[in-house]
Amino acid sequence: MTAGASALLIGGLAACTDSHHPRERRIGMANPASVYCQKIGGRLEMRQGPDGVRGICHLPDGTSMDEWALFRRDHAALTKGDEPR
């Protein structure tokens, strides 16, 4: 293959890349328990335990509790319908 043909082939292949289009960023849904902790003025701390990572919400009054326990306690009416029948 001649040098000119090689350059043409390489240039053509380079034009096939999609580098001028930014990749789409996937946006996930935020953890509702974490969002609630921060919304009520708490500070979230993630702790690694034997069963995995869990969030601890440190509340402004000095108490600390599991973020999901806090969310369920304060949103009992919302979570009540989620129980199996």
N, C-alpha and C positions, 0 to 999 in steps of 0.2 A: 504494500500500500504506500502511496506517495505521502510525503509530509503534508501536502495541501489537503489530500483526502482525509488524513488522520485528524487534522485540525478542524475540518468541516464536521466530521463525525463527532468529535469531542464537543465542539461548540453546539451542535444540535442536541446532544444529550444533556448538556448543561442547561439548555433552554427549557428542558422538560421538568426541571425541579420547580417546586412551588415555594421558593424562598421569599417571594415578594408578598405572599399572603401570610399574615400572622396566624399562628395556631389558635384555635378556639380554646378558651379557658373554660373548664368545667367548674360550675359553681354548685356546691352542695348545700344542703339545708343545715342550718345551725342547730346544735343540740338545744332543744327547748329548755331543759333543766339548767344548762350553763347560762343561757341568755337570761332566764328568770333570776338566777342568783345575782348576776351583775345588775339587773334592772332594779332590784330592791336594795342596792348598795353593798352587796356582798363582794368578797374577794374570792375568786376561784383558785383552788390548788389541786393539781392532779397528782395522785399518789399511786405508785406501783405497789400492788399487793400480790399475794399468791394466786388470786383469781383474775388478775389483770389490772388495768388502770381504772381508778374511780375518781370522781370529782368530789372534793370537799368544799363546801361553801362556808366561808368565815363571815358571819353576819356582823353588822355594825354594833349589835349589843354584846358582842364577845362570844356568842355561841357558835359552834361549828357543827355541821351535819352533812350527811351525804346529799349531794345535789338533787338526786332523784327522789329521795325521801322528802326533802323540802318541797319540791315541785308537787308531789302527790298530796302532801299534807295541805298545801295551800290551794290546790286545784282539785279537791275531792269530787266536786260536782262534775268536772270534765272527765276524770278518770273512772268514775263509777260505772259508766256505760260500757267501758272497755272490758269489764269482767266477763268471763265465759258464763253462759247460762246453762 
